[in-house]
Amino acid sequence: MGVAGAAAGEGEAVSTDSATWWRNAVVYQIYPRSFADGNADGIGDLAGILAHVDHLAWLGVDAVWLSPFYTSELADGGYDVIDHRAIDPRIGTLEEFDALVAALGAHEIKVIIDIVPNHSSDLHPWFQEALASGHGSQARGRYHFRDGTGERGELPPSDWESLFGGPAWTRVDDGQWYLHTFAKEQPDLNWDHPEVRRHFLDVLEFWADRGVAGFRIDAAHMLIKHLPEALPSQAELNSWSGVGDHPVLDRDELRELYRTWREVFNRYDPPRTAVAEAAVPAERVPMYASPETLGQSFFFDLLLGDYDARDFHDTIDRCLATAAATGSSVTWVLNNHDTVRSASRYGTRFAGMGPNGFPLVKHGMDWLLAHGDPVLCDAPRGLRRARAAALVMLALPGSAYLYQGEELGLPEVAEIPDDRRADPAFFRNPGVDMGRDGCRVPLPWTRTGASFGFGDGGAHLPQPAWFGRYSVEAEREDPNSTLHMYREALRLRRELGGIDELEWLPTDSDEVLHFRRGPWQVVANFGPAPVPLPEGRLLLASGELGKDLPGETTVWLVDG
Ligand code: BGC
């Protein structure tokens, strides 16, 4: 089937020099509140991460991405930021942050942090000032305030819906309304306001000065909005045909904005890098991922798709081609803090993709809505497929993002009582969305003991009794564990890396993918039945092998 992608530019070898370290990096996402708790208050913190730097070094990751650790009222797990330059006291201090950057740096692990520029917390001083200053004030100009409709302005300015469910407008005491794409505690900032622009340039500089190597830009396609006097309806927004002129998404002006960010990045040596979280069609990716703007953009295609050979094949080709066209590299993702974990997702029914490229029903949501009914999720199969998918992902050219616990094959926790849930997506969408808490349950470090080694002060989301089986302790002792598989994959990937081309090889079955990168071959059997193993020396397998390659199993081979 020929050579796909040549992702980093024809013939160009993977560079390991420091300016392009991100192109093929394995980045490990830490959700700080749920990684490890150093001060026994039930909430993970920087001290907890510091105590487990050895785990990250042992695993062999190139960088960590820290989800928000800023001061926050936790209306959206920290994505509601009160002060972009301060660390929440429950999570740590700036001194601890510096110590963490240094400790990771000693193992050559870089730090990427989350920047949340689309909105602030409603407790941010700017929003408080806007509330106090009233109608038409300069302070309200930093957000999107509008008068209501209806005879006395008692109706919202438009019928827009928040992405977490419910209306996207909330009314304040003096009768005006403000826009929030997410929860009502997350008012959208107005990026036409020069102070907003200036502020975030300062924020980027502040963290870059502290040794941060890169930034993950939250909702990067939403920042600039153009709200006409007569607002379009939600239906009109959904079916917008123009490109680059949508009132609230993916506007052309973002290119110019991110160029100004690039100027900041390039002032550093090595230049800082960034990855956009932007849900946009392939042809729009270059605006975010070009070397003149952010440098990379997440590709969620694998995460949103099914465990299916054809889907994987098409996705891989499409993403490599898109990245090649931008001069960037693909960022592969199977898990993050917003999605049902792959070990469970792949054991549940896939409802298919909707016309906008998102799954019709979020993978695994039926199972979550049924409070983890085991009939709806084949757990062993989910894990088998998750391991097989991981070995495909980790063999691809480009960077790979792992989400904490993925290396343990940790399943989603479905059995969280409603009164312990914290995600606004759950509260704003009763009966439709169980939210994202199930992938944010504090990690198990030990087989038994207080919070399975998370910390001595309990866990802010309840851990199930079966958690210890997936603990770092248990899996380190078992050479066949998912943890050892990931570690070996990362080691081999580093050893074999350097070839950006991927060549598809023919197979006898539509359910089998076979590709080569230099001397390295990957064979993935997505079907249920065993198939013959091609020639080659076995490097790694996602499951037990017979003389054939069993179903739902991936192997890495090397010539000779
Ligand atoms: C983050 C979510 C967050 C949302 C609002 C997303 O894209 O990944 O966790 O809820 O942005 O900040």
Boltz pocket constraint, residues with backbone or C-beta under 6 A from the ligand:
constraints:
  - pocket:
      binder: B
      contacts: [[A, 76], [A, 79], [A, 80], [A, 116], [A, 182], [A, 218], [A, 219], [A, 277], [A, 337], [A, 338]]
      max_distance: 6.0
